């Protein structure tokens, strides 16, 4: 059985692979001890012993090379297994979030809808009442000339002054408009959360990437709104992308969050109050190219080759797990047969370039039919 078939054996855990690595490390020590023992107890001629040792050393050298190759393959398999476990946990979490979001959406949307309807009704009624008020004030102006000494008119004028009617006429329509806008924003956030966390069940579908970008930006708003201005630039007439919608959304989310963190590290009061994040998408030949650009701290040249490695992170303990970019890489390359690269300059910023094939490799997939 090859190492790759072992790596895919169901039920093996990272601990199992670590035990395998330890066992192989002991093999070389056993061979060395065997050579030493045979040399001490053999009565052969010195030349025969030398010849035997040379032969054994060749075996040891060959075995050492084999063990080293196996070690590298096992370490790779172990890293892939850990990443797969992380992705599985992420998928399970996303499914749980999706179920929770659906329940929250129902609980929030219902009261939001009737509050929105009531505010809309009040706005319409207020417009009618303001028209009636204007007519009443015009009538009062005419009556005032004929009823100047009437106590009722004096009381009316006193009440009119006390209610600050001019202020209310200016402010009430605006307050109702802002209330309706706020209710619409609540509805958009809930809808975006529900859509973003809806699991794709590992089945590709054709999507408008503009919708995924907008949904993700809404979900991630709390991460970037305090540190950056965010701009989206999606080409018109962009073909639909056959993909795993939730995984593409998660990849964009990870990149936006990373960009916000990189920008936050560069902000200085009075020098740089906010940074800039630009998400763009356009067709590049047979690929849909998606870019996430920031003007943050950039990535040091010494670690750029490692940023997509699983569990590699430069963040402090508790701040990052090193899974974000590894999941982005796996989503683009492993799940969609795409390409990914990063252009970065320390102190200037970074641009992550994701290329997703627009043509399906597997014609049996529902999104390809």
Secondary structure, 3 states (H helix, E strand, C coil): CCHHHHHCCCCCCHHHHHHHHHHHHHHHHHHHHHHHHHHHHCCCCHHHHHHHHHHHHHHHHHHHHHHHHHHHHHHHHHHHHHHHHHHHHHHHHHHHHHHHHHHHHHHHHHHHHHHHHHHHHHHHHHHHHHHHHHHHHHHHHHHHHHCCCCHHHHHHHHHHHHCCHHHHHHHHHHHHHHHHHHHHHHHHHHHHHHHHCCCCCCCCEEECHHHHHHHHHHHCHHHHCCCEEEEEEECCCCCCEEECHHHHHHHHHHHHHHHHHHHHCCCECCCECCEEEEEEEEEECCEEEEEEEECCCCCCHHHHHHCCCCCCCCCCCCCCCCCHHHHHHHHHHHCCCCEEEEEEECCCEEEEEEEEECCCCCCCCHHHC
